[in-house]
Amino acid sequence: MALTNPAQVVDISAALTALEPLGADQYCIAFGPGATQFCATPNGYSTTQLPRKVVKDLLGGQLRKVLHASFGSDANSYFFTYERRGGGITHRAGGGIPTGLKSFVNRISSASKERASSLRVQLGANGSYVAWAGSLWASRRISEGLRAVLHHMSSTDFDETNGSQGVLMSGTIDNIAWHDNSSWYFKNGDAYAELCTSRGAELLRAAWDNLTHTNLAYIAIDPHSPTGGTFAFFEKAQDGREPNFVLRFEPEDIVSRLHSKRNPPPSYNQVINVPKDLEGLQVFQWAVSRYTGRSHARDSWELELKKGERVKSLKYMGKDWFLVENQRRQHGWVHRSWLDFQQMIPHVDPREAYARFTVDVEKMLKTGNIRTFPDLPRYMNACTKDICSPRKTDPHCLGICYHDLHELMRGSGDYCLDTLKMERNKWHPDRFARYCHPDHRETLREKAQALFVLFGVLMDMFENPPAPELAA
């Protein structure tokens, strides 16, 4: 049965703060469907949309730590492992966990106290799971590759109607994660540790390749993400510094803090993230590569360029280094001496700008009683042509030209005549006026008319392309 009273309405921040953090190099990142998530790290805990019974456990004040957590596909499919303040390990299982898993949990729970304390459960999508207690394990609906590894590492194992079970030859499962796309990670002490990635999981593989595998502390893969592109990697902390990590929340870019294996600039030991301006839009600046290759040929953290290639400068990293993205959406460092900015002004990624523009316009139309026209330059202000400057700076005009509108519409990912027609229809002056407050209707009608005309210009240019000046 689905939860009818979501627990996220309860403030449990004080209860999470009262918990003892996990020890050094201990992590648990539990991804669930939608926005459900639970994170336990040496720095504390964070969460969104917890089940009601778990919230009750946390608010009860009897827990010292949350040692492990995982979420299945159903709202009542979850499994948490706690360390209690009075000592001992206890578990909280949702009623929606698979039948075979319930049997395994009941069998382990009725065994010795030591065996029950070692029980851990990793739930996945579509009823998949791996559970283990010491050397004993049980699984269901995991990928063939991961199932083959369990078989290889076990002294005995067998398949049955509700899944598979077995006994590891040595040790226990230290870390396991998977996705339905056949990507998986498995670690069994020092005996075995491997990441397998499927086609389409290039970012996951790239993150793995950039880590020191012998220094890995923890890996999590979101089993519920659309393509398996949400993941977290943590290395062990060294010399009292914060640990290196690589994170990605699909479809966002990778965020990382890594020490390059090839002596990067000193400022590389920091979070590398694409900055966003106050409006939440990702800001970048175009540049052109002066040369081909890298300024230091053997340094893989530098982005390899081609002379004359147009690239995006995403962030200034210090000491004349920039974080840059090429046309193939590959990221790396580039020195200022290799870039020609050609007086190009900073502006936003058309994809993000279009997404924000669409959301804001739909919200505006849905609310009605419009009193102000959208501030269009806030979404796209890329054109610096002298011929367009007078109208762009005229307070009675829209603040953008057709070059800006063209760049904004490219962000739709489907720049075609039908898309332009659909967008233009929203700004038909008579139609738009119906959504406006009577006191402002005529002024806003004029603005809508001007934008309607701009869309018409793009449509005319699409059907009768001029010289390729617009796309330059």
N, C-alpha and C positions, 0 to 999 in steps of 0.2 A: 504494500500500500504506500502510495506517495505521501510525502509530508504535506500537510495542509496548513501548517502554521510555521513558516520558515523561521529558523532560529537566529537568523542574522539581525533580527530586530532587537536582540538582547546585547547590551554592551558587556563584553567579557574581557575588555582590555586589562582591567585590574587583576582579574584571575590569571591571565596569561603572564602578567608582570610578576605575580607572586610565585610562579613556577621557577624551579631551578633550571638554568640553561643546560643543554647537553654538554658533554665533555669536549675537550679539544679534538678536532677532526671527526666529530660525530654529527651526522646530518640526517634529516628526513624531510624530503620534499614530496608531498602527496598531492597529485593533481586529480581533480574530479571533473565531472561533466560541467559545462558552462563555466561559471566563475568560481566554483567550489575549489578550495585550496587550503592546505595546511602546511606550514613550514616550521621545522624545529632545527635550530642551529646552536653553536656555542655562544651566539650573541642574543639568543632569546627565541620568541615564538611570534608568529603572525598567522592570521587565518581569515577566510571569508566563507560564509554560508555553511556553518557546521550543523550536523544533525542535532535535534533537540536533546537526545539522551547524552550526547557528548558534551553539550553545553551545560547540562545539569551536573555531569561529573566534574567539569572544570570549576563550576560555581560552588561545588560542595566543599572545597578547601582541603580535601584529603589527599590530593595528588602532589607528588614532588616533581615528577617529570613526565612528559609524554615521549616515550621512546620510539614509537613507530606508528604510522598511520597510512591508510590507503583507502581509495574510493573505487567502487564498481560503477557500472552504468546506471543502476537504479538508485533513487534517492535514499533507500533504506539498505543499500549494499555498501557497507563500510566496515573497517576493522581497526581498532586503536589498541595500543599496548601502553599501559601506564606503570610507573613506579610510584608506590604509595608512600606517604610521609611516615607511616608507622613501619615501613619495611615491607618487602614483598612486591611481586609483579601481578598485575591483574589486566584483564582484557575487556573490551567492549565491542561486541559484534552486532551489526545491524541485522534485522530479521530478513532482509532481502538477499543475503549471501547465498551462493549456490548450494544445493542439497549435499553434493559430495564434500564440499568444504565444511559444512556443518558437522558431518560425520567425523571428519578428520579432527576438527577442533574439539568435539566432545570426547573423542578417544584420547587425545593428548591431555585434555584438561582433567580426565579421570586417572591419569597415570601419576607418576611421582611429581612432587612439588618442583623439583629441579627441571624435569622435562616440560611441565606446563609453563614455567617461567621463561623457557627458551623459545616458546611458540611465537612465530611471526607470520604475517599474512600479507602478500602483495596482490591486490586486486587489479584487474584490467578491464578493458572494454568487452562487451558481448559475452559476459559470464566467464571470462578467463580469470585464472588465478594460479599462484604458486604459494603454497604454505609449507613451513618447515619448522621442525623442533629438533635441535641437535642434528643428527645425521638423517633423520626421517624427513621425507618430503612428499607432497601431493600436488598435482597440477591438473589443469583442464584448459583446453582450447588455446594453448600457447602455440607459437609457430613451430613448424617441423624442425627448424634449425636449433631452436632453444631446447626442444624436447630431445633432440639427438645428443645435445651436450649433457643433459641430465642423465641420459642413458649411459653415455660414455664415462661419466664421473661416478656412477653407482655400481655397487657390488651386486645389487639385485634390483629389479624394477619390473612392473607389470602394468598393463592397461586393463581397465574395466569400464563398465557402462558410464559411470559418473566421473571418469577421469583416469589419471595415472598415479601410481605411488612407487616409492623406492627408498633405498638406503644408500647414502653416499659412502664411498670407500674411505674417506677421511674428512674430518672437519665438518663445517656446516656452510650454509649459504650466507655469505657476507653482504652481498649486494646483487639485486636482480631487477631488471626493467625491460619492458618490451612494448611494441606497438604492432597493430594488425598488419602494417606494411612489411613485416618480417624483419624489422630492425630490433635488435635486442642486445642486452649486456648481462654478463654473468660473471660473478667472482666467488670462488671457493678457496678462501685462504690464499696460501702461496701456491696451491696446486694448479689453479686455472683462473685466468682473467682475460676476457675477450669481449670486444664490441663487434657486432655484425650489423652492417647497414645495407639497406635495399636500394634499388634504383630510385632516384628522386630524393634521397636523404643526403645530398651532398654537403649541406651545412652541418649536419650531425657528424659526418665523417671528417669534415674540415676542423671542427672543434676538437675532435678526438686526436687528430694528427698534430695539433698544435700544443698538446699537453704532454707532460712528463708522466708516462704511464706508471712507472714505478712509484710515483709520488701521489697517485690519485687517492683521494679519501672517499669520494661518493659520486655516483651518477644517478640521475633520474631522467626518465623519458615519459612524457605525458601520453598515456595510452588512449586518451579521449580526444586528443587534438586531431584536426582534419587529416594531416599528412604525416604526423610524427615529428613535426618541426618545432615542438616546444620541448626544451630539455634544460638540464642543469648539470654542470660538471664542477666539482670542487677538488682542488689539490690540498695536500696537507700543509698546515702552517709551518713556516720555517723562520728561525731567528727572531721570533717575537713579532713578525709582521703579519698583517692580515693575509689570509690565504688567497691564492690565485683562483679565479673562477671564470667560467664561461656560461652565460645564460641566454636563452632566447625564448620569447613568448610569441608564437606564431600569430600574425604574419610580420611582426616587428623585426628590426635588424638585431644582430647579435650584440650583446653587451658583455665586455670581458675585462678582466684585470690579469694580465699575463706578463711574465718576464720573458722576453724573446730569447730563443735559444742561440741567437747570433748577435748578442751585445747591442741591443737597441739603444736609442738615446735615453738618458737618465729619466726623462719625464714619462717614459713608457710605463713605469710602474704606477698606473692609476687606472681608474675606470675609463674605458673608451666607449663613449656613447655619442650618438648624433644629437646635438643640442636642439632645443625647441624654443621658439620665441614665446612672448607672453601670451599669444593667442593659441599656443599649442601646435603651431605648424612648423614642420621641419625646414630649417633654413639652410641654404647652401649657396655657393658662388661658382659660376662656371669659370673654367680655366682651360688653356690649351697647352699640351705638352711640348716643350722645346726640343726634347731629345727622345731617342729610342733606348729602352732598357731600364736599368736602375742606376742610381748614383753610386751605390755599392753593390756590385753585380751579384755577390754571394749572399746578401742579406734578404732572406725570404719575407721578412716583415715589410719590406718596401714593395710598393705596387709596381709591377712591370708595365711600362708605357710604350706607346708608339708615337713617333714624332708627328705633331699636328693633331693628335687625338684630343677630342673634347671630353673633359672630365669634370666631375663635381667635387669641389673642395667643401667638405662637410664640417670640418672643425680645425681650428688652429691648436696644435698640440704643444707649442713652445719651441724655442730655439730654431725658428724658421722651418719647422716641420708641420705638415698638414695631413689630416686624415682624408683620403680621397677615394671616390668611387668612379670606376670606369663605366663604359656603355654596357658591359656584361655584368654589371652589379657586383663586381669584385672590389674588395676594400683593401687598402694598404696605406703605408706612409709614403709621402713624397716631399722632397726638399724644395723650398721656395725657388731655388736657382733653376729648377727643372720646370717651373710653371710660369706661364704668361697669362695674367689675369685680364689683359686687354680692356681695362676700365669697365669690366662687367660688374653690375651691381648685384648684391646678394638678393636672392628671392627664394620662394618656397618650392618644394617638390610639387609638380602639377597634380600628382595622384593624391597627395594629402590635402592639397588646397581644394581639389574638386570634391573630395569626400566631405570635407568640412562645409563647403559651400552648399552641397546637396542637403546635408542634414539641417543646416541653419535655415535654408529656404523652405524645406518641408515643414519644419517646426513653425516658421513664421506664417505660412499659409494656413496651417492647421489651427493656429491660435486666433487668426483674424484680427480685425480692428487695428490694422497696421498704421502706425503713425510716422515711422521713419523708413527710408529706403536702405537696403543693405549697403554697407560700406565696402564696395567692390575692390578697391585697392588693398584692403586687408587680406584678400584671398590671393591676388596676383597683381604685381606691379613690376613687371620685368622689362618693359619697353623703355628705352632711353633715346629713341629717335627724336631729333629736333622737330620734325614735322608734326609729331604727336603731342609735344610738350604743352602748347597753349591750351588745348582742350582738356588735357589731363590735369592741369593746374587750375582750370576754371571751376570755381566752387558751385556754379550752376549746372555743371555737367556731371558725368558719372565718375570721373576720376580715373578711368581706364580707356584704352583704345582697343581697336580690333586685334592688334598684336597680343595684348594682354589676354583678351577673351579667347583667342586662339590657343594660347599657351595653357590657360585654365581648362579648356575643353579637352585638350590632349590628355589631361589627367583622368578622363573618363575611361580610358583604355579601349574605347570604341568610337574613335573620331570618324564619323560618317555623316552622310546627309540626313539619315533618319534620326540620329542622335541630336543633330542641330535643330531639326524641325521640332522634336519633342521638347527640347529645352526652350526654344523660342516661344512655343505655345503658352508656357507658363507666364510669359511677360506680355502677352497681348494686352494692350492698354485697357480695353473694356472689361476683359476678364479679370485682370489684376485689380482694377478699381473696386470690384465687388468685395475684395478682402480688406479694403482700407477704411479707416475711420472717416466719417463724413467731413470732419474739419480739415482733413489732410488729403482728401481724395484727388483733387485736381492736380496738386503738386506731385503726388506720387504717380498719377497717371502719366504725366509728362516724363518722369524718370523711366517708367516701364516702357513707354514708347521709344525712348532713346536706346534702351537695351534691346528691345525688339528689333530695331533697325540694325544695331550692331550684329545681331545674330543673322539678319538678312544679308549683311555684307559677307560674313563667313560662308553662308550658303551659296552666294553668287560666286565666290572665289573657289568653292569646292567644285561647282559645276563647270566653271570657266577659269581654270587656274592661270594666273598671270605668271610673270617671270618669278623664279623661286626666291623672291625676296622675303616673303613672310616666314618661310621655314628656316631662313638663315639665322 
